[in-house]
Structures are given as structure tokens and as C-alpha cells.
Amino acid sequence: MISLEITDLAYGGRGVAKHHGKIAFVDNALPGDIVSARIKRKKKSYIEAVAVALEKPSPFRQNPVCAHFGVCGGCKWQNYAYDRQLAYKAEQLKNQLVHLAGIAKPPVEPPIGARKIYYYRNKMEFSFMVGGDDGLVLGLHRSGSFHEIFQLDTCHLQSELSNEIVRHVRAECLRSNLPAYDILNNSGLMRFLIVREGKHTGETMVIFVTSAEFAGHEKKLVDLCESTAAAFPAVGSLFWMINSRKANIARWDMYPPGFSGGLVVGREYICEKLGGYRFTISPDSFFQTNSYQAQLLYDTVIEFAAPKKTDKVLDLYCGTGTIAIFLAGADAQVIGVESEAKAVADARLNAAENGIANVEFICAPVERYIVGAEPADIVVVDPPRAGLHPKALEGILKLDTGKLVYVSCNPATLARDLRIFIENGFELKRTVAVDMFPHTYHIESVSLLLKK
């Protein structure tokens, strides 16, 4: 056992200390802590450790509100003062731009904090597991485990309605003898419960995902959907989906016989409102999971892009068209590009429902579309965590655009890509962290680059 004084946080949320001249990365530790730690791994230039006892607590520690804190794999920073969380995210963004992008003094602005730091998620996925006193557990993953689920009492991320739905579903499954799925043996029935909410509309969707072993349980599953609809008037869409594969993810590849698209009760979608626009959300639609912060994120994109009526804007990795619709609402001529056909269909539907005519959506991989694409005054990109595909980046450079707005969920890949843009004549003018996920180390950001 060693004693360590934690002085900083590394990207990913581990505490940072020094031990005999080496950097120590310490799990379960916060800046300002002095901890007794156990070394897990030794490397040439650093060590990895885990805090096992708190010798002196950090002044930034606070009592977590959740009874599952420390057991649950989420919300690792509920014990860390929120203003310090924001400061860390801004500093991490800055550090990545300095060290990976090679920008000596990056123009990092004060972070945009969350309007709500609890009950902010509009989507949660809960898992079933065989276990407990009555043989069925419904909750969330234990920290560090892919298959162990703890029985949820209350989660402070989505809503109290969501917690009530979890309790109701578990009780109904026990009453109806609907068995949980066993991921280790690949047997059983109930796999996932997904709850999606329109934070600004109150509309709620419930999705049950089962295995393909549903023979003999069809009526019970329909009854489960109907009893849930009866118990919660806000729930207007209930689906039964089937995942026939072994992969332990809340996805589906089949629908039950007799139910088109898996819909059992209600309508095929719910709606959410952002900034005066109404967006349709179907079971597999991508939508920012924090509706409150999504509004601030999109407002920041519009502020940075500052589109004029005569501007042609290219929105790459446009998803279901949220950013493109905001840009088109500012009177720009917008083309959105997305590889997922379902997302493009949702984007076109959203544009039509909002009366937006000055936007076009194209279904194609960005790296293919960008080859030979027509010039654009402004390019907006919102790529996945891996960042821009090399061919997409190369294609953007060939467009000879004067303004680039980069929305990122990974400061490391952002910095990697910005370095290439800067080497090719762009200058980073503004960048800001927008906190989409309080109590986690995840960092969303918006950056503005202008061609010199």
C-alpha cells in the first residue's frame, strides 16, 4: 500500500499523482485527496493504482445523492463539486489542443454548464438478469462488469416516471412469470427495458427487448405492454422487439409475429421540442440524450457558424437532421449528409413537419459523398468518437471552404483533426465545452475554424 496526494485528473477521470518520480493514475480518487492506494500495474513511465482508503478528503468532495453510487457504472463524479467538473472539462479540452493539436494558446472559452445536473437524460436502457431473492433483477450494470446487474431502486438521471416504470415492469414480470435472460448461458426471455422521453412534450416511449425464445409467452408480453400503458398515461408508445443474437446490447433484429415494427400499443413515435422545432423520435432514432443541453449545443453551433441567407452550408454526419434544421431555420441553404438510411428518413420527416424547405438530406457515407462535392461557404461536422474519416477530412480541405464548425464528443480526436486543418491554412478562432453529461468525464465541444 502506498500513500498518494492527488493533484489533477487525467482524461477519462482517473486521479493523477506522483510516486517516486513516476506519474500515478489512480481510480476512485479526486484532486485534493490524500489516499492509501494499491498498485495494480507498473509501467516504465507510470503506474496504475486504485484508492482503497481516504486519508484526507478533497475540499471538492460532496455527498452523492444516489444510493447506488460506487456500485453503478455511471455518474462516477456525483461526489465531485459540479463547478470543479466543469473546470476539469474545460482544462482537458485545452490540454488536448495544446499537446495534440500543437496550439500554444488555444482560445478555450468558459464552459457552458448544464441547466439541470440531475434527471436530464431523455433515454435510459435497463437490463434484466437472473438473480436476487426472486430470480429476476432489473437495473443497471455494476461498475466494471459487462454482465452483472444490480437491482435499481432510484436513478437520478432520467425521471421519477422512469423509476416508476422500472418498478412496475419488474413486478409485472414476476407476477406473469416472465423469466430474465441469462447472458452467460444465452437462455431466457427478458433482455432490456428502454425508456425514451420528450422532456419538453411529456411524451414517453417504452421498449421491451426479448430473446427469440418467446414461444408460449406471447400473450404475457402483450399484457405487459397493455398494463404498462394503463398504469402510465404519459406512455403513448409501447414496443416489443426481439434480439436473437448473443451480443449484450439493447438492439433488435426481429419483430414479433403480427406486430409491424414491433408496435404493440399506441403510435410509432414520440415527439420532442427544441428551439421552436418539433422532432419525431422513433425507437431506433438517434437523438441527443440531453434535451436541455442539446438546445444550448445547437444554439452555439448557429452562433459560431453565423450563416447568412446566401450561404451554402454542408452538414456532415447530420444524423436525424437536428443541426441542419437549425441552420436552415437561420435561412441558409443546407445539405445534410448521413450514412444511416433510417436517420436520413427521420431527418426528411422532421424537416417536412417543421415546414423547412431549404434543406436537402443525402444518404451516403461522408467519405464518399465529399469526393467531388460542390463548394460550400460553411461546413459543419459532428463525427463519431473516432473523429473524421481520413478521406472525409481530405475532401473537406479540397472544398476550399472558408469556415468550419466542428462538433466533437472526443477532445483527443478533435485535436488530432484540428492539427491537420491548421497545417492546411485554417486558424482556430473559438472553442467551448458544452456539458452534455454532468457527473461523467465525457466532454462535448464546439470549435470554429476560419481559413487564413
Secondary structure in CASP SS format (residue, H / E / C, confidence):
PFRMAT SS
TARGET T0000
AUTHOR 0000-0000-0000
METHOD secondary structure of the structure
MODEL  1
M C 1.00
I E 1.00
S E 1.00
L E 1.00
E E 1.00
I C 1.00
T C 1.00
D E 1.00
L E 1.00
A C 1.00
Y C 1.00
G C 1.00
G C 1.00
R C 1.00
G E 1.00
V E 1.00
A E 1.00
K E 1.00
H E 1.00
H C 1.00
G C 1.00
K E 1.00
I E 1.00
A E 1.00
F E 1.00
V E 1.00
D E 1.00
N C 1.00
A C 1.00
L C 1.00
P C 1.00
G C 1.00
D C 1.00
I E 1.00
V E 1.00
S E 1.00
A E 1.00
R E 1.00
I E 1.00
K E 1.00
R E 1.00
K E 1.00
K C 1.00
K C 1.00
S C 1.00
Y E 1.00
I E 1.00
E E 1.00
A E 1.00
V E 1.00
A E 1.00
V E 1.00
A E 1.00
L E 1.00
E E 1.00
K E 1.00
P C 1.00
S C 1.00
P C 1.00
F C 1.00
R E 1.00
Q C 1.00
N C 1.00
P C 1.00
V C 1.00
C C 1.00
A C 1.00
H C 1.00
F C 1.00
G C 1.00
V C 1.00
C E 1.00
G C 1.00
G C 1.00
C C 1.00
K C 1.00
W C 1.00
Q C 1.00
N C 1.00
Y E 1.00
A C 1.00
Y H 1.00
D H 1.00
R H 1.00
Q H 1.00
L H 1.00
A H 1.00
Y H 1.00
K H 1.00
A H 1.00
E H 1.00
Q H 1.00
L H 1.00
K H 1.00
N H 1.00
Q H 1.00
L H 1.00
V H 1.00
H H 1.00
L C 1.00
A C 1.00
G C 1.00
I C 1.00
A C 1.00
K C 1.00
P C 1.00
P C 1.00
V E 1.00
E C 1.00
P C 1.00
P C 1.00
I E 1.00
G C 1.00
A C 1.00
R C 1.00
K C 1.00
I C 1.00
Y C 1.00
Y C 1.00
Y C 1.00
R E 1.00
N C 1.00
K E 1.00
M E 1.00
E E 1.00
F E 1.00
S E 1.00
F E 1.00
M E 1.00
V C 1.00
G C 1.00
G C 1.00
D C 1.00
D C 1.00
G C 1.00
L C 1.00
V E 1.00
L E 1.00
G E 1.00
L E 1.00
H E 1.00
R E 1.00
S C 1.00
G C 1.00
S C 1.00
F C 1.00
H C 1.00
E C 1.00
I E 1.00
F E 1.00
Q E 1.00
L C 1.00
D C 1.00
T C 1.00
C C 1.00
H C 1.00
L C 1.00
Q C 1.00
S C 1.00
E H 1.00
L H 1.00
S H 1.00
N H 1.00
E H 1.00
I H 1.00
V H 1.00
R H 1.00
H H 1.00
V H 1.00
R H 1.00
A H 1.00
E H 1.00
C H 1.00
L H 1.00
R H 1.00
S H 1.00
N C 1.00
L C 1.00
P C 1.00
A E 1.00
Y C 1.00
D E 1.00
I C 1.00
L C 1.00
N C 1.00
N C 1.00
S E 1.00
G C 1.00
L C 1.00
M E 1.00
R E 1.00
F E 1.00
L E 1.00
I E 1.00
V E 1.00
R E 1.00
E E 1.00
G C 1.00
K C 1.00
H C 1.00
T C 1.00
G C 1.00
E C 1.00
T E 1.00
M E 1.00
V E 1.00
I E 1.00
F E 1.00
V E 1.00
T E 1.00
S C 1.00
A C 1.00
E C 1.00
F C 1.00
A C 1.00
G C 1.00
H C 1.00
E H 1.00
K H 1.00
K H 1.00
L H 1.00
V H 1.00
D H 1.00
L H 1.00
C H 1.00
E H 1.00
S H 1.00
T H 1.00
A H 1.00
A H 1.00
A H 1.00
F C 1.00
P C 1.00
A C 1.00
V E 1.00
G E 1.00
S E 1.00
L E 1.00
F E 1.00
W E 1.00
M E 1.00
I E 1.00
N C 1.00
S C 1.00
R C 1.00
K C 1.00
A C 1.00
N C 1.00
I C 1.00
A C 1.00
R C 1.00
W C 1.00
D C 1.00
M E 1.00
Y C 1.00
P C 1.00
P C 1.00
G C 1.00
F C 1.00
S H 1.00
G H 1.00
G H 1.00
L E 1.00
V E 1.00
V E 1.00
G E 1.00
R C 1.00
E C 1.00
Y C 1.00
I E 1.00
C E 1.00
E E 1.00
K E 1.00
L E 1.00
G C 1.00
G C 1.00
Y E 1.00
R E 1.00
F E 1.00
T E 1.00
I E 1.00
S C 1.00
P C 1.00
D C 1.00
S C 1.00
F C 1.00
F C 1.00
Q C 1.00
T C 1.00
N E 1.00
S H 1.00
Y H 1.00
Q H 1.00
A H 1.00
Q H 1.00
L H 1.00
L H 1.00
Y H 1.00
D H 1.00
T H 1.00
V H 1.00
I H 1.00
E H 1.00
F H 1.00
A H 1.00
A C 1.00
P C 1.00
K C 1.00
K C 1.00
T C 1.00
D C 1.00
K E 1.00
V E 1.00
L E 1.00
D E 1.00
L E 1.00
Y C 1.00
C C 1.00
G C 1.00
T C 1.00
G C 1.00
T H 1.00
I H 1.00
A H 1.00
I H 1.00
F H 1.00
L H 1.00
A H 1.00
G H 1.00
A C 1.00
D C 1.00
A C 1.00
Q E 1.00
V E 1.00
I E 1.00
G E 1.00
V E 1.00
E E 1.00
S C 1.00
E C 1.00
A H 1.00
K H 1.00
A H 1.00
V H 1.00
A H 1.00
D H 1.00
A H 1.00
R H 1.00
L H 1.00
N H 1.00
A H 1.00
A H 1.00
E H 1.00
N C 1.00
G C 1.00
I C 1.00
A C 1.00
N C 1.00
V E 1.00
E E 1.00
F E 1.00
I E 1.00
C E 1.00
A C 1.00
P C 1.00
V H 1.00
E H 1.00
R H 1.00
Y H 1.00
I C 1.00
V C 1.00
G C 1.00
A C 1.00
E C 1.00
P C 1.00
A C 1.00
D C 1.00
I E 1.00
V E 1.00
V E 1.00
V E 1.00
D C 1.00
P C 1.00
P C 1.00
R C 1.00
A C 1.00
G C 1.00
L C 1.00
H C 1.00
P H 1.00
K H 1.00
A H 1.00
L H 1.00
E H 1.00
G H 1.00
I H 1.00
L H 1.00
K H 1.00
L H 1.00
D C 1.00
T C 1.00
G C 1.00
K E 1.00
L E 1.00
V E 1.00
Y E 1.00
V E 1.00
S E 1.00
C C 1.00
N C 1.00
P H 1.00
A H 1.00
T H 1.00
L H 1.00
A H 1.00
R H 1.00
D H 1.00
L H 1.00
R H 1.00
I H 1.00
F H 1.00
I H 1.00
E H 1.00
N C 1.00
G C 1.00
F E 1.00
E E 1.00
L E 1.00
K E 1.00
R E 1.00
T E 1.00
V E 1.00
A E 1.00
V E 1.00
D C 1.00
M C 1.00
F C 1.00
P C 1.00
H C 1.00
T C 1.00
Y C 1.00
H C 1.00
I C 1.00
E E 1.00
S E 1.00
V E 1.00
S E 1.00
L E 1.00
L E 1.00
L E 1.00
K E 1.00
K C 1.00
END
